């Protein structure tokens, strides 16, 4: 049997498993653990639980020790360094006119590296900025670009509900959220009402989505015709939480009926209104339509016939015997004789 505890490195951060070994740990204790980035200080979230060897995660590491006062003092010094590095980096970004937004600075527990978190619309060339930071703080520098959701999680804030943001207080992972979730809960699709501080859809839209879907299955959809007792009408509104629907009768009177009182066999589709054909049937064709359709064909036919007629004329010209050139010559010659006679006179 192995005792395992879950720890977190940041508030509402991801949980990681570590073996407790022989340490007597409880929720809220500060401990020193070994990670890929070196030693770090973490907080115990769950008390130790025993697991069989077959259920132990692969590569499980044990907690090194409980955090001592000197470790807590070192963490406080790192927090002060982070503030200084933040203001220095922010000033350099403004001086260079870089299109990026600095969010947070994090120092590793041993101070061997400083991580600068930022957001930007595209790629940013921060090579000169890294040189300035390394020259100022004499440590390794890492620039890490994050998304808008991670930005809200790091900064924190108050939501439109008046409570602390879910992502910065207890939400450890981001789940996908869609507009369909707001539609299923009959919420107004107003971007200012269903969007959070990050500009994305509220994470809380997914908390009750499955519950609304299950409750909605028990109610007839809007537009259906229902019959309940002596009343019959069209469903115009649903109240999912109360489990009722509002129906409008033929007398234009609205009634509120419980969904459990409506039997499935008393739910019908609304009859479709007959199509208006404009006083004539689809199959009936007017003579004008027929003429319009035939006109293009007639034109094509005339064009084809015209081209065929031209070909015939060309063939006839080629087959026709040559004209008598003698008459033409005589005429030309006669004209010349008359000219000679006139000149002699």
C-alpha positions in Angstrom: 0.0 0.0 0.0 1.2 3.5 -0.9 0.0 6.8 0.6 -0.6 9.5 -2.0 -1.5 13.1 -1.6 -2.6 15.7 -4.1 -0.8 19.1 -4.1 -1.1 22.4 -6.0 1.5 25.0 -6.8 -0.9 27.9 -7.4 -4.4 28.7 -6.2 -7.0 26.8 -8.3 -4.0 25.2 -10.2 -3.8 21.7 -11.4 -3.5 18.8 -8.9 -0.4 16.6 -8.9 0.1 13.3 -7.1 3.0 12.8 -4.8 3.8 10.0 -2.3 3.7 11.1 1.3 6.1 8.5 2.5 6.4 8.5 6.3 5.4 12.1 6.7 2.3 13.0 8.7 0.6 15.4 6.4 -2.8 17.2 6.5 -4.7 19.5 4.2 -3.1 23.0 3.9 0.5 21.9 4.8 3.4 23.5 2.8 5.8 20.9 1.4 8.9 20.8 -0.7 8.6 18.6 -3.8 11.0 17.7 -6.7 9.7 18.6 -10.2 11.1 18.7 -13.7 12.0 22.4 -13.1 13.7 21.6 -9.8 12.6 21.9 -6.2 9.3 23.8 -5.6 7.1 24.7 -2.7 3.5 23.3 -2.9 0.4 23.1 -0.7 -1.3 19.8 0.2 -4.9 19.8 -1.0 -6.1 16.3 0.0 -5.0 14.2 3.0 -3.0 11.0 2.4 -4.9 8.1 0.9 -3.8 4.6 0.6 -3.6 3.0 -2.8 -2.7 -0.5 -3.9 0.5 -1.0 -5.8 -1.4 -1.8 -9.0 -3.1 1.6 -8.9 0.0 3.7 -8.2 0.7 6.2 -11.1 3.9 5.5 -13.1 6.9 7.6 -12.1 5.4 8.7 -8.8 7.7 10.9 -6.8 7.8 11.3 -3.0 7.5 14.6 -1.1 11.0 15.7 0.0 10.0 17.3 3.3 7.8 19.8 5.1 8.5 23.4 4.3 10.6 25.2 6.9 10.4 28.8 7.9 13.5 29.5 5.8 11.7 28.0 2.8 8.7 30.3 3.4 11.1 33.3 3.7 12.7 32.4 0.4 9.3 32.2 -1.3 8.5 35.7 0.1 11.8 37.0 -1.4 10.9 35.5 -4.7 7.5 37.2 -4.6 9.3 40.6 -4.1 11.6 39.9 -7.0 8.7 39.0 -9.2 7.2 42.5 -8.6 10.4 44.3 -9.5 10.9 42.2 -12.6 7.3 42.9 -13.7 7.7 46.7 -13.5 11.1 46.6 -15.2 9.9 44.4 -18.0 6.7 46.6 -18.4 8.9 49.7 -18.8 11.1 48.1 -21.4 8.0 46.9 -23.4 6.7 50.5 -23.5 10.1 51.9 -24.5 10.5 49.4 -27.4 6.8 49.8 -28.5 6.2 46.1 -28.5 2.7 44.8 -29.3 2.4 42.5 -26.2 0.7 42.6 -22.8 2.7 41.4 -19.8 0.6 39.4 -17.4 2.7 37.9 -14.7 6.3 37.1 -13.6 7.2 33.8 -11.8 10.5 33.0 -10.2 11.4 29.3 -9.6 11.9 28.4 -6.0 15.7 28.3 -6.2 15.8 31.5 -8.3 17.5 29.9 -11.3 14.9 31.0 -13.8 12.3 33.8 -14.2 9.3 33.1 -16.4 7.5 36.1 -18.0 3.9 35.3 -19.0 2.4 37.6 -21.7 -0.4 37.8 -24.3 -0.3 38.9 -27.9 -2.3 38.7 -31.1 0.5 37.3 -33.1 4.2 36.4 -32.9 6.5 38.8 -31.1 10.2 39.3 -31.6 11.4 39.7 -28.0 15.1 38.8 -28.4 16.3 42.3 -27.5 14.0 42.3 -24.5 15.4 39.0 -23.2 18.9 40.5 -23.4 17.8 43.5 -21.3 16.1 41.2 -18.7 19.1 38.8 -18.5 21.5 41.7 -18.1 19.4 43.2 -15.3 18.5 40.1 -13.3 21.5 37.8 -14.0 19.3 34.7 -14.4 17.8 32.6 -17.1 14.8 34.2 -18.8 11.8 32.4 -20.4 9.1 34.2 -22.3 5.8 32.2 -22.4 2.8 33.3 -24.4 -0.6 32.4 -22.9 -4.3 32.7 -23.9 -7.0 35.1 -22.6 -8.5 32.5 -20.4 -5.2 31.8 -18.7 -4.7 35.5 -18.3 -8.0 35.9 -16.4 -7.0 32.9 -14.2 -3.7 34.5 -13.2 -5.0 38.0 -12.7 -8.3 37.1 -11.0 -11.3 39.4 -10.5 -15.0 39.7 -9.8 -17.6 38.3 -12.2 -21.0 39.7 -13.1 -22.5 37.5 -10.4 -20.6 39.4 -7.7 -18.4 36.5 -6.8 -14.7 35.8 -7.4 -14.0 34.4 -10.9 -14.5 30.6 -11.1 -11.2 30.1 -12.9 -9.1 31.9 -10.3 -10.9 30.5 -7.2 -11.7 26.8 -7.8 -11.9 25.9 -11.5 -8.8 23.8 -12.3 -9.4 22.9 -16.0 -11.2 24.8 -18.8 -14.1 22.9 -20.3 -15.4 23.8 -23.8 -18.5 26.1 -23.8 -20.9 26.8 -26.7 -23.8 29.1 -27.4 -26.1 26.0 -27.4 -25.7 25.8 -23.7 -27.2 29.3 -23.3 -30.0 28.5 -25.7 -31.0 25.4 -23.9 -31.3 27.4 -20.7 -33.5 30.0 -22.3 -30.9 32.8 -21.7 -30.8 36.0 -23.6 -28.1 35.8 -26.2 -26.6 39.1 -25.2 -22.8 39.0 -25.5 -22.3 41.3 -22.5 -24.4 39.0 -20.3 -23.0 35.6 -21.3 -19.3 36.6 -21.7 -16.8 36.7 -18.9 -13.8 38.9 -18.1 -11.7 37.1 -20.7 -14.3 37.9 -23.5 -15.2 34.3 -24.0 -18.4 32.5 -23.0 -19.0 32.1 -19.3 -17.6 28.8 -17.9 -20.7 28.6 -15.6 -22.9 28.0 -18.6 -21.9 24.4 -18.6 -22.5 23.8 -14.9 -26.3 23.1 -15.2 -26.4 22.3 -18.9 -27.0 18.6 -18.5 -29.7 19.2 -15.8 -31.6 21.5 -18.2 -31.4 19.0 -21.0 -32.8 16.2 -18.8 -35.6 18.4 -17.5 -36.4 19.7 -20.9 -37.1 16.1 -22.2 -40.2 15.9 -20.0 -41.8 19.0 -21.5 -43.4 19.4 -25.0 -41.5 21.7 -27.3 -42.7 25.2 -28.3 -45.0 25.0 -31.3 -46.5 21.7 -30.4 -50.3 21.2 -30.0 -51.2 19.7 -26.6 -54.4 18.5 -25.1 -54.8 18.5 -21.3 -58.3 17.7 -20.0 -60.7 20.0 -21.8 -58.0 22.5 -22.8 -56.2 22.3 -26.1 -53.8 24.7 -27.6 -50.3 25.5 -28.8 -47.2 25.6 -26.5 -45.8 29.1 -26.5 -43.5 29.0 -23.5 -41.5 26.6 -21.3 -40.6 27.0 -17.6 -37.9 24.3 -17.2 -37.2 24.8 -13.5 -40.9 24.8 -12.5 -41.7 22.0 -15.0 -44.6 23.9 -16.6 -45.6 25.1 -20.1 -47.8 27.9 -21.2 -50.4 27.1 -23.9 -52.5 29.4 -26.0 -56.0 28.1 -26.9 -58.1 28.9 -30.0 -59.9 31.5 -28.0 -56.5 33.3 -27.6 -56.4 32.5 -23.9 -53.2 31.5 -22.2 -53.0 28.7 -19.6 -50.2 27.3 -17.5 -50.1 23.5 -17.4 -47.7 21.1 -15.6 -45.7 19.0 -17.8 -46.5 15.8 -15.9 -50.2 16.3 -16.6 -49.6 16.1 -20.4 -49.5 12.6 -21.7 -47.3 11.8 -24.7 -50.3 10.6 -26.8 -51.8 14.1 -26.3 -48.9 15.9 -28.0 -49.4 16.6 -31.7 -47.6 18.5 -34.5 -49.1 21.8 -35.6 -51.0 21.2 -38.9 -49.2 22.8 -41.9 -51.0 25.6 -43.7 -51.9 24.8 -47.3 -49.7 26.4 -49.9 -51.1 29.2 -52.0 -50.5 28.6 -55.7 -51.7 32.0 -56.9 -54.9 30.7 -58.4 -53.4 28.0 -60.6 -51.9 24.5 -60.1 -48.3 23.6 -60.5 -48.9 21.2 -63.4 -51.0 23.8 -65.3 -48.8 25.7 -67.8 -49.8 29.0 -69.3 -49.3 29.4 -73.1 -47.1 32.4 -72.4 -44.7 30.3 -70.4 -44.6 27.8 -73.2 -43.8 30.5 -75.7 -41.1 31.9 -73.5 -39.5 28.5 -73.1 -39.7 27.8 -76.8 -38.3 31.1 -78.0 -34.7 30.4 -77.1 -35.0 27.1 -78.9 -36.4 28.7 -82.0 -33.6 31.3 -82.0 -31.0 28.5 -81.8 -32.7 26.7 -84.6 -32.7 29.9 -86.7 -29.1 30.4 -86.1 -28.3 26.8 -87.1 -30.4 27.2 -90.2 -28.8 30.5 -91.0 -25.3 29.1 -90.8 -26.5 26.1 -93.0 -27.9 28.6 -95.6 -24.6 30.4 -95.8 -22.7 27.2 -96.4 -25.1 26.4 -99.3 -24.5 29.7 -100.9 -20.8 29.2 -100.7 -21.1 25.8 -102.3 -23.3 27.1 -105.1 -20.8 29.9 -105.8 -18.0 27.4 -106.0 -19.9 25.1 -108.4 -21.3 27.8 -110.7 -19.5 28.2 -114.1 -17.1 31.1 -114.6 -18.6 34.2 -116.2 -17.8 35.2 -119.8 -14.9 37.4 -119.7 -15.0 38.2 -123.4 -18.0 40.5 -123.2 -16.2 42.5 -120.5 -13.1 42.7 -122.6 -15.2 43.9 -125.6 -16.9 46.5 -123.6 -13.6 47.7 -122.2 -12.1 47.6 -125.8 -15.0 49.5 -127.2 -14.5 52.3 -124.7 -10.9 52.5 -125.7 -11.7 52.8 -129.5 -14.1 55.6 -128.8 -11.3 57.4 -126.9 -8.9 57.0 -129.8 -11.4 58.4 -132.4 -11.9 61.4 -130.2 -8.2 62.0 -130.0 -7.7 61.8 -133.8 -10.5 64.3 -134.4 
